[in-house]
Amino acid sequence: MQLEQFDMERMQSTWENLVSYNLSESGVHPLRLEDLVGGEAAVRALLSQRLGYTQSNGTVALRELVAQQYPGATVDHIEVTNGGSEANLLVTWRLVEPGDEVILMVPNYMQTWGLARSFGATVREWPLRLVDGGHDRWAVDLDALKRLITPRTRLILLCNPNNPTGARLHDTELDAICALAAPHGIWVMADEVYRGAERDGHETASAWGRYERVIITSGLSKAYGLPGLRIGWIVAPPDLIASLWARHDYTTICPGALSDYLARIALQAGRRAQLLERTRGILRTNWTVIDRWLSARRALFSYVPPEAGAIVYVRYHHDINSTTLVNRLRDEKSVLVVPGDHFGMDGHLRIGFGDETAHLEKGLGLMADLLGDLTAGA
């Protein structure tokens, strides 16, 4: 198996802790441990936890809390993983064989693109399109999806809400995708890790329950502000979950004991609501900052306001390669954003706006300085 370099993750892992202003992140400013636990009794309970192996597919208590988010799911429908990335790996590893075809919504987080190709599949890209429904939005093209399906199609991969556009799919769109997959027995996997991070407060529709071959991957990293816990999960039919658990035995074996424990705190009904409202509050506040900044530079940028996620995907109107622009921004201003090259779309940038407001404002100011230099030198 030959893995291609995952360009975005390599860039972020190399530079995100070295720059002064990291605007490449797609989640919100993370919580501190004391913010999640709080109170002397809770701290004592945390300190009393044994650091042994946990239940390898996630404790029953944690799987029960995850299952509550998906109507009709039980603990047997849930596999807890080390982050959403391991969830995506396990599903792709289990389902994709050499010679298969995989349909990937694009633009997208490119992990599954690289994994499917490494497992011998052909990836057929399914682009979102800009439509005008009173205002522009990114939407799926169902006719294009129908044309992409062949007898070799094994898997359709969605990201909803979408990374990097921040678009979310409607109920009717999810139903239509499943209706196209069902006659062919195609699996539909929806990465829903940004679900819960909506600016308008209305939770994104889930693909779960629309078709017997739907798989959900998600986790605590984006909407919950808890990326350091490295807790993700898979929701799928129990027989598939059992086979994914068998593969999990070959990877990380089990979640960390403290991560499983802290995830149970985060997913308690009242606490979950608090964490999601914190995230939405950050998005509402910071969106006004970045929207104002972008609107003042209409000659330089065009963009569709994201519906969810702490990211905005912008097209810039400078004759410069996106990776070259990002490298200059990093080297000259110590600001990191994601180039459109990493999504196969040069001429774009993904800018994260989920950090502390003052941090965001300073980073945007430095971006403006560089853009001014480019304009002056044009």
C-alpha positions in Angstrom: 0.0 0.0 0.0 1.4 3.4 -1.1 0.1 6.4 0.8 0.3 9.8 -0.8 1.3 12.7 1.4 -1.7 14.4 3.1 -0.6 17.9 2.3 -2.9 19.9 4.6 -2.2 17.8 7.7 1.5 17.8 7.0 1.4 21.6 6.7 -0.6 22.1 9.8 1.3 19.7 11.9 4.6 21.3 10.8 3.6 25.0 11.3 0.5 25.4 13.4 2.4 25.6 16.7 5.2 27.7 15.3 3.3 30.7 13.9 2.0 33.5 16.0 -1.5 33.4 14.4 -3.0 30.1 13.4 -6.0 30.7 11.3 -5.8 27.3 9.6 -7.9 25.5 12.3 -11.5 24.6 11.5 -12.7 24.3 15.1 -13.3 26.8 17.9 -10.9 27.9 20.6 -10.5 24.7 22.7 -11.7 24.4 26.3 -9.4 24.1 29.2 -9.7 21.0 31.4 -11.1 23.1 34.2 -13.8 24.5 31.9 -15.0 21.0 31.2 -14.7 19.4 34.7 -15.1 22.3 37.2 -15.8 21.9 40.9 -13.7 20.2 43.6 -15.8 17.1 43.7 -15.5 16.6 39.9 -11.7 17.2 40.0 -11.4 14.6 42.7 -13.4 12.1 40.7 -11.1 12.8 37.7 -8.0 12.3 39.8 -9.4 9.0 41.0 -9.6 7.5 37.6 -7.5 4.4 36.9 -5.1 4.7 34.0 -5.8 1.2 32.6 -7.1 0.0 29.3 -10.7 0.9 28.7 -13.4 -1.0 26.9 -11.8 -1.1 23.4 -14.8 0.0 21.5 -15.7 2.7 24.1 -17.3 2.2 27.5 -21.0 1.3 27.4 -21.8 4.5 29.2 -20.1 6.6 26.5 -21.7 4.6 23.6 -25.1 5.1 25.2 -24.5 8.9 25.2 -23.4 8.8 21.6 -26.4 6.6 20.5 -28.8 9.1 22.0 -27.9 11.5 19.2 -29.1 9.1 16.5 -32.7 7.9 16.7 -33.0 4.1 16.7 -29.3 3.6 17.5 -28.1 1.4 20.4 -24.7 0.8 21.9 -24.3 -2.0 19.3 -24.5 0.7 16.5 -21.5 2.6 18.0 -17.7 2.3 17.8 -15.7 4.8 19.7 -12.4 5.8 18.0 -9.4 8.0 18.6 -10.7 11.0 16.8 -12.9 11.2 13.7 -9.8 10.6 11.6 -9.5 7.0 12.9 -13.2 6.6 12.3 -12.8 7.5 8.6 -9.8 5.2 8.4 -11.5 2.2 9.8 -14.6 2.6 7.5 -12.5 3.1 4.4 -10.2 0.2 5.2 -13.2 -2.1 5.8 -15.2 -1.2 2.7 -12.8 -0.3 -0.1 -11.1 -3.0 -2.2 -8.8 -2.7 -5.3 -10.9 -2.0 -8.3 -13.7 -0.3 -6.5 -14.9 3.2 -7.3 -15.5 5.8 -4.5 -17.5 9.0 -5.1 -16.2 11.9 -3.1 -18.0 15.1 -2.6 -15.5 17.9 -3.3 -14.2 20.2 -2.0 -13.7 18.0 1.1 -11.3 17.1 3.8 -8.9 15.0 1.7 -8.1 12.1 4.2 -10.6 9.7 2.5 -9.4 10.7 -0.9 -5.9 9.6 -0.1 -7.1 6.5 1.8 -9.4 5.2 -0.9 -6.6 5.6 -3.5 -4.1 3.8 -1.3 -6.5 0.9 -1.0 -6.7 0.6 -4.8 -9.9 2.4 -5.5 -10.6 5.0 -8.2 -11.9 8.2 -6.7 -14.5 10.0 -8.8 -14.9 13.6 -7.6 -18.4 15.0 -7.3 -18.2 18.8 -7.1 -20.5 21.0 -5.1 -21.9 23.8 -7.2 -22.8 27.4 -6.5 -26.5 28.1 -6.9 -28.6 31.2 -6.5 -31.6 30.7 -4.3 -32.1 34.4 -3.4 -28.4 34.2 -2.3 -25.6 32.0 -3.4 -25.1 28.7 -1.6 -23.0 25.6 -2.2 -25.3 22.7 -3.2 -25.1 19.2 -4.4 -25.7 18.4 -8.1 -27.9 15.2 -8.0 -27.9 14.7 -11.7 -24.1 14.7 -11.7 -24.1 12.1 -8.9 -26.4 9.9 -10.9 -24.0 10.1 -13.8 -21.0 9.1 -11.6 -22.6 5.9 -10.2 -21.4 2.8 -12.0 -21.6 -1.0 -11.1 -18.2 -0.6 -9.4 -19.3 2.2 -7.1 -18.8 1.0 -3.5 -19.0 4.1 -1.4 -20.3 7.7 -1.5 -18.4 10.1 0.9 -20.1 13.2 2.2 -18.9 15.9 4.6 -22.0 17.6 6.2 -21.6 20.4 7.2 -18.9 20.7 4.6 -15.3 21.3 5.0 -14.1 23.8 3.6 -17.2 25.6 2.4 -19.3 25.5 5.6 -22.4 24.5 3.5 -24.9 22.0 4.9 -27.1 19.6 3.1 -30.9 19.8 3.4 -33.1 16.8 4.3 -34.4 16.5 0.7 -30.8 16.4 -0.6 -29.8 13.7 1.9 -32.9 11.7 1.0 -32.1 12.0 -2.7 -28.5 10.9 -2.3 -29.7 7.8 -0.4 -32.4 7.1 -3.0 -29.7 7.1 -5.7 -27.4 4.8 -3.6 -30.1 2.2 -2.5 -30.8 0.4 -5.8 -27.1 -0.4 -6.1 -26.4 -1.3 -2.5 -23.8 1.6 -2.3 -22.7 2.6 1.2 -23.1 6.3 2.1 -20.7 7.6 4.7 -21.3 11.1 6.1 -18.6 12.8 8.1 -20.7 15.0 10.4 -17.9 16.3 12.7 -19.1 19.9 12.2 -22.7 19.1 13.1 -23.7 21.2 16.0 -21.5 24.2 14.9 -24.2 26.2 13.1 -24.3 30.0 13.2 -28.1 30.0 13.2 -28.4 27.5 16.0 -30.4 25.0 14.0 -28.7 21.6 14.1 -27.7 20.2 10.7 -29.8 17.3 9.3 -28.1 14.0 9.8 -27.9 11.3 7.2 -28.6 8.7 9.9 -31.8 6.6 9.5 -32.4 7.5 5.9 -31.1 4.2 4.4 -29.9 0.9 5.9 -26.4 1.4 4.5 -25.7 4.8 6.0 -22.6 5.3 8.1 -21.9 8.4 10.3 -18.5 9.4 11.5 -18.1 12.3 14.0 -16.3 13.3 17.2 -15.6 16.0 19.8 -12.9 18.0 17.9 -14.9 20.6 16.0 -18.4 21.4 17.3 -17.4 20.7 20.9 -14.1 22.5 21.2 -12.4 19.4 22.5 -9.9 18.3 19.9 -7.3 17.3 22.4 -9.4 14.5 23.8 -9.1 12.6 20.5 -12.6 11.1 20.8 -14.5 10.1 17.6 -17.1 7.6 16.8 -18.8 5.6 14.0 -22.5 5.0 13.8 -23.5 2.1 11.5 -25.4 -1.2 11.4 -24.3 -3.6 14.2 -22.8 -6.2 11.9 -20.6 -3.6 10.2 -19.7 -2.1 13.6 -18.5 -5.6 14.7 -16.2 -5.9 11.7 -14.9 -2.3 12.3 -14.2 -3.2 16.0 -12.1 -6.1 14.7 -10.0 -3.7 12.7 -9.7 -1.3 15.6 -7.9 -4.1 17.4 -5.1 -3.6 14.8 -4.8 0.2 15.2 -5.1 2.0 18.5 -6.9 -0.8 20.4 -8.9 1.5 22.7 -9.6 5.2 23.6 -7.6 6.7 26.4 -9.1 6.1 29.8 -9.2 9.8 30.7 -10.5 10.8 27.2 -13.4 8.3 27.5 -14.2 9.6 31.0 -14.1 13.3 29.9 -16.2 12.5 26.8 -18.9 11.1 29.1 -19.0 14.5 30.9 -19.1 16.4 27.6 -22.0 14.4 26.2 -24.3 14.5 29.2 -27.5 16.2 27.8 -27.2 19.5 29.6 -23.5 19.7 29.2 -23.6 18.9 25.5 -26.1 21.7 25.0 -23.9 24.2 26.8 -20.8 23.2 24.8 -22.6 23.6 21.5 -24.1 26.9 22.5 -20.6 28.1 23.5 -19.4 27.1 20.0 -22.3 28.9 18.3 -21.7 32.0 20.3 -18.1 32.1 19.2 -19.1 31.7 15.6 -21.7 34.4 15.8 -19.3 36.9 17.4 -16.4 36.1 15.2 -18.3 35.9 11.9 -19.2 39.6 12.3 -15.5 40.3 12.5 -14.4 38.3 9.5 -17.4 39.2 7.4 -16.8 42.9 7.9 -13.1 42.3 7.0 -13.9 40.5 3.8 -16.7 42.9 2.9 -14.3 45.8 3.0 -12.1 43.9 0.4 -14.7 43.0 -2.2 -12.2 43.7 -4.9 -9.9 41.1 -3.5 -12.3 38.3 -2.4 -15.6 36.6 -3.2 -17.2 34.2 -0.8 -20.4 32.5 0.3 -21.1 32.9 4.1 -20.7 29.5 5.8 -23.8 28.0 7.4 -21.7 26.0 9.9 -18.2 25.5 11.1 -15.6 28.1 12.0 -14.3 28.4 8.5 -14.9 30.5 5.4 -13.8 29.5 2.0 -12.8 32.5 -0.1 -11.8 33.0 -3.7 -9.2 35.7 -4.0 -8.5 37.8 -7.1 -4.8 38.0 -7.2 -2.6 36.3 -9.8 -0.7 34.2 -7.3 -0.7 30.5 -6.5 -2.5 29.7 -3.3 0.4 27.7 -1.7 2.8 30.5 -2.7 0.5 33.0 -1.0 0.1 30.9 2.1 3.9 30.4 2.4 4.5 34.1 2.1 1.8 34.9 4.7 3.5 32.4 7.0 7.0 33.5 6.5 6.5 37.2 6.3 3.6 37.7 8.8 3.6 34.5 10.9 -0.1 33.8 10.0 -1.2 30.4 8.8 -4.3 29.6 6.6 -5.0 26.7 4.3 -4.4 27.1 0.6 -7.0 26.0 -1.9 -4.4 23.7 -3.5 -5.0 21.4 -0.5 -8.6 21.0 -1.7 -7.7 20.8 -5.4 -8.9 24.4 -6.0 -6.2 26.9 -6.6 -7.2 30.5 -6.2 -9.0 29.9 -2.9 -8.1 30.1 0.8 -9.7 28.5 3.9 -9.6 30.9 6.8 -10.5 29.7 10.3 -12.3 32.2 12.5 -13.0 30.1 15.7 -10.2 31.4 17.9 -10.3 34.3 20.4 -11.7 37.4 18.8 -8.6 39.6 19.5 -6.3 36.9 18.1 -8.5 36.7 14.9 -8.5 40.4 14.5 -4.7 40.6 14.8 -4.2 37.8 12.3 -6.6 39.4 9.8 -4.7 42.7 10.2 -1.5 41.0 9.2 -3.1 39.3 6.3 -4.3 42.7 5.1 -0.8 44.1 5.3 0.5 41.3 3.0 -2.4 41.7 0.6 -1.7 45.5 0.5 1.9 44.7 -0.3 0.8 42.4 -3.2 -1.6 45.0 -4.5 1.0 47.7 -4.4 3.5 45.5 -6.2 1.0 44.4 -8.9 
